[in-house]
Amino acid sequence: MAKTTSQTPAASSGKKAPKPVNPIINLYLIAYNWASFAAWGYVLLQTSKTLLETGNDYTKVYAVVGDQLVWVQTAAILEVFHALFGLVKSPVGTTAIQVASRLLLVWGVCTLFPVPEVRSYWAFTTMTIAWSITECVRYAYYALNLVNSGPAWLLWCRYTFFYILYPVGAGSEAIEIYQSLPFAHTIHPGYYYFLIAMICTYPPGFFVMYTHMIGQRKRYLGPAKAKKSE
């Protein structure tokens, strides 16, 4: 499912004065976020190009971006370590769960089951597009905020696009897992039931994430925020 964790340099809270930002950590995070933005942007570009060149033939998308998607998403494991070592203020558990859910899709479904029912199904393309747009906005937002230059339009995109991208992304993920069920028995019956259990977590998980983002939107774009900025 889509990610909501923060990637700003960690600082102490409460009555104590905030710790000064480590310039080396800040530079690393800026580089990481821009590199991630570029990688996801490339996946989105290649996906769009493939659809345009093939007359929207989604069955061709995995052959072009499948391997790239796997490694771009796998690189997000670094975000767990960012949170673990205090480089950012993101909760470690939440970050790990969000990254793991994506890794299940790219490794435990799309890579593990090299069949048309999974790789050539339309849900793979919609999932890839939703992930790519979400991550391009998210990483650009984080990178620019690290240098205190995030534009208002990007803030709006960050807390508005989710209205469409979250349902599309989460729905496509669940469908991809469902498509893999007939083949899961070839791995192990336990894996089949594990995937069913994962599908069952999507409705409550989506509700929590979606309502959280609605709350975040009110916090950052609500009337009180607009009035304060005047």
ABEGO torsion letter per residue (X at the ends): XBBABBBBBBBBBEABBBBBBBAAAAAAAAAAAAAAAAAAAAAAAAAAAAAAAAGGBAAAAAAAAAAAAAAAAAAAAAAAAAAAAGABABBAAAAAAAAAAAAAAAAAAAAABBBAAAAABAAAAAAAAAAAAAAAAAAAAAAAAAAGABBAAAAAAAAAAAAAAAAAAAAAAAAAAAAAAAAAAAABAAAAAAAAAAAAAAAAAAAAAAAAAAAAAAAAABAAAAAAAX
